[in-house]
Amino acid sequence: MGPDSTPAEILKGTCTIAMIGASPDPAKPSYGVMEYLMAQGYKVIPVRPGEGEILGMPIVNSLAGIDEPIHMVDVFRKSEAAPDIAREAVASGATSLWLQPGCVSDEARDIATSAGLAFAQDICTKQVHRDQSVGPIGPSLLP
């Protein structure tokens, strides 16, 4: 997986997702996407300020607080936050950065792709997974 990967290829090469802006509110899009991705076999780590759990997964305050390999950083934040998140994704060793619908940043794209990360923006992981028939994660990606 690299900067030229398609969104479907990114999902096929992903096992662990750090979801920036995950919400404990079932009415929020990030909650539904997290629930869907977990049902497909992905490990989704909610990243947001605070404590507690979302869908049984402990909340982590930052990417730096994750002590395992991250394949994808999935971003549910405003576009203005994307460049700093891209820098954190690069520093974390993530292999891809995905900006959800409404989040667009040329600067984040340049930061991510120049560091070799695959990149997608302004598109939903759940929608791509469902519409592209990505299927469950492959056994070769499981820890």
C-alpha positions, -999 to 999 in steps of 0.1 A, spaced: 0 0 0 13 34 -9 4 70 -20 -12 57 -52 -35 31 -35 -73 33 -42 -97 36 -13 -107 0 -17 -70 -11 -17 -65 9 15 -93 -9 32 -80 -43 20 -46 -35 35 -60 -24 68 -66 -43 101 -62 -17 129 -79 17 125 -74 47 148 -106 67 146 -99 104 154 -131 121 165 -149 89 174 -181 97 193 -200 78 220 -232 93 206 -251 67 184 -266 96 164 -232 107 152 -218 94 119 -185 83 135 -204 59 159 -222 42 130 -190 39 109 -171 25 139 -198 0 146 -199 -11 109 -162 -14 106 -159 -35 138 -187 -58 125 -165 -63 94 -136 -75 115 -115 -43 118 -101 -33 151 -111 3 157 -95 23 184 -114 55 193 -92 86 197 -107 116 215 -102 136 246 -116 120 278 -120 86 293 -143 56 290 -152 33 261 -170 35 228 -185 2 216 -165 -16 242 -132 -2 230 -112 20 255 -108 57 244 -73 68 237 -64 105 240 -40 107 211 -23 86 184 9 86 206 -11 67 232 -16 37 210 10 10 216 4 -12 186 8 -8 148 -18 14 132 -28 7 96 -53 36 91 -59 69 107 -96 76 100 -105 113 106 -139 126 117 -127 162 123 -129 196 105 -105 202 76 -85 227 96 -73 199 119 -62 176 91 -26 188 86 -17 184 123 -34 150 123 -14 140 91 18 148 109 7 127 139 -2 99 115 32 100 100 49 100 134 28 71 146 39 49 117 4 46 102 3 33 66 -27 54 55 -47 86 63 -84 87 55 -104 120 58 -142 114 60 -168 134 40 -165 171 44 -128 169 55 -106 180 26 -70 192 29 -43 195 2 -18 201 30 -27 169 48 -25 150 15 9 164 8 22 156 43 8 120 42 18 111 6 53 126 8 59 103 38 46 73 18 12 70 33 -18 60 13 -44 87 13 -82 92 8 -103 122 15 -139 134 14 -152 98 12 -167 74 38 -149 42 48 -182 25 54 -196 35 20 -164 24 2 -163 -9 21 -200 -17 13 -201 -4 -23 -167 -18 -34 -175 -53 -19 -142 -51 0 -153 -80 23 -139 -89 57 -103 -83 65 -78 -109 53 -63 -134 78 -28 -123 68 -35 -89 83 -46 -102 117 -21 -98 145 
